Amino acid sequence: MKKLGVYFLLIFVVGMTGCGKKRDSDKFNLNENLDYCVAQASQTLKLIPGDSVLPRNITAKTGGHWKFVPFNDWTSGFWPGTLWYLYEYTGEEKWKREADRFSRYLTPLSVRSATDHDLGFQVFCSFGNGYRLTKDTGYRKTILRTADTLAALYNPKVGTLLSWPGMTDKMGWPHNTIIDNMMNLELLFWAGKNGGNDSLYDIALKHAETTMQNHFRKDHSVYHVVVYDTVTGKKVRGVTHQGYSDDSLWARGQAWAIYGYTMTYRETGNDKFLDFAQKVADVYLDRLPEDMIPFWDFDAPHIPHEPKDASAAAITASALLELSGYIKDPVKASFYRESAEKMLGELSAPEYRSNDRNTAFLLHSTGHYPNGSEVDASIIYADYYYLEALLRLKKLEEGKAVADFVPVLQK
């Protein structure tokens, strides 16, 4: 179904803005799903061995049990971030204590050399949420140190952060930038406004602009990886690492783009990023199947017999809820919000909820299909963004902003 071709009709049916809309509780009960996340996480807490590890995934290979990873795994920030969100929802000290404990496992990341771009995922999802909720100055110091560490990957000749230093020799990619890296700019934007060097903000801004120029095809679909020449700074080619092919549309990559440019608009207030966020969102929405949950790659050859990616749906739902609040056109704003609610409704249905099958929140995510890794799995970042989206929807229904914005530099 061509989503954008029918959104005016959709919004006419559901109401011009969606404000005051009563959800059918039999189909989607927001508080019930938040309580479900609390219950599932409570069970996961009991399963984590006491040796500074964090849950990453549940796959067929793990026999229905969590695979645990150390602090330096790229996903390490999502579990403490989930705990901070549970504290935000419940107000219970239990979740604050656990969130603090697991966040502190990641402290070494702020004082060692950067090995890749994922420091934003690791430290801002954990310590960033912790500081937002507690204003603990120790968290702030960790965030600022980490921002300086991440900024060391910036190449001013290219205008982006290097994503995977290890791929420079392994894949022959002298300077590579992946679309996922847009998510880590939030750490730099925040640090530049909260006591860090002004250059951190400038690096994030330049990275977003350079990526906008080079990472997208004419139809605003995204390449997973762009390779740059380190001498000239020019784009060499666009390729994939986790998608079906160099020219295919990897679902989670487009989700990162929607979220990343929505966040960049929030942090800069520049309308060009708001316009671009809509363009990349529209491509994604226009190609979705009827159930609103994408296959792992929109161009995978055996659709509809390809694995789904619940993580892409959760990321996109969260992004669209924020984006809907910035759109001046009430019809399109309502379309984005309604689309996000449909995604969350589907993710909250029995087909996608883990329930008693394991202690994660969601089933049916796809991590790295070409490598046969985390295919049709429960993955911690799917849970994180699902919970974030639920909380954002709750804030919207309470008339609150879904994300904090610091409008001026604070020194």
Sequence and secondary structure as in RCSB ss.txt:
>XXXX:A:sequence
MKKLGVYFLLIFVVGMTGCGKKRDSDKFNLNENLDYCVAQASQTLKLIPGDSVLPRNITAKTGGHWKFVPFNDWT
SGFWPGTLWYLYEYTGEEKWKREADRFSRYLTPLSVRSATDHDLGFQVFCSFGNGYRLTKDTGYRKTILRTADTL
AALYNPKVGTLLSWPGMTDKMGWPHNTIIDNMMNLELLFWAGKNGGNDSLYDIALKHAETTMQNHFRKDHSVYHV
VVYDTVTGKKVRGVTHQGYSDDSLWARGQAWAIYGYTMTYRETGNDKFLDFAQKVADVYLDRLPEDMIPFWDFDA
PHIPHEPKDASAAAITASALLELSGYIKDPVKASFYRESAEKMLGELSAPEYRSNDRNTAFLLHSTGHYPNGSEV
DASIIYADYYYLEALLRLKKLEEGKAVADFVPVLQK
>XXXX:A:secstr
  TGGGHHHHHHHH SS TT    TTT  HHHHHHHHHHHHHHHHHHS TTT EEEEE GGGTTS EEE TTSTT
TTHHHHHHHHHHHHH  HHHHHHHHHHHHTTGGGGSS   SSTHIIIIIIIIIHHHHHH  HHHHHHHHHHHHHH
HTTEETTTTEE S TTHHHHS  SEEEEGGGGGGHHHHHHHHHBTS HHHHHHHHHHHHHHHHHSB TTS B SE
EEE TTT  EEEEE SSSSSTTS BHHHHHHHHHHHHHHHHHH  HHHHHHHHHHHHHHHHT  TTS  BSBTT 
TTTTSS B HHHHHHHHHHHHHHHTT SSHHHHHHHHHHHHHHHHHHTSTTTB GGG SSSB  B SBGGGTBST
TBEEHHHHHHHHHHHHHHHHHHTT  SS    S B 
